[in-house]
Amino acid sequence: MNDYDFLKLIKKQKKLSPNIRLYFIINNKHYFLNQGILKNGFESRLTISKNRESLILAYSKMSFLFDEIIRLRIIGYSNRKESTELLYLLNLIPINRKIRTFLDWKVFDPEYTRNMSRLFEVRNDTIHCISLSEVKYNPKTPVSLSSELGFKKFSTDLKIAWKKLLVVYLVEQEKIDWSKLFNEVKS
């Protein structure tokens, strides 16, 4: 069984196990199975506007996927007590430590790690500012997010990082035994 067959089968089920938590992507469509409910996930395309709220939303999507990658690697798709405890701990870990962990685990290569670290510095600055005019992005030379050129460079880099993060997530997702998961979901 593959991911697509799994999706078709669970859509036919009247009741799904609440003990499964899994974010998954099939053909650029995202789904989130949690507590017995299948919902649509994020869009594969990251849309960014030149405002603080849009940036924070984009970063929250990326942070969510970071945590889901860690969950898949440590406890799989379980939604039992250990899942709740792990999510609690993940909320306590700074994002830069998660990025470094992905490098240590060889999930991210050094260049992608550097890029992610620079991008998430912008996230930190964005959270602590009133206006994007206060935020600088430092890919190699600092650029202001309030300038057209600066924002364009930043948004292009963030979209590239998002696409690569989706690929990283799909690599983790490929490790799932879909037949075993289906048997757990329907029980």
Buried (B, 14 or more C-beta within 10 A) or exposed (E): BEBEEBBEBBEEEEEBBEBBBBBBBBEEEBBBBBEBEBEEBBEEEBEBEBEBEBBEBBBEBBBBBBBBBBBBBEBBBBBEEEBEEBBEEBEEEEBBEBBBBBBEEEBBEEEBBBBBBBBBBBBBBBEEEEEBEBBBBEBEEEBBBBEEEBBEBBBEBBBBBBEBBBEBBEEBBEEBEBEEBBEBBBE
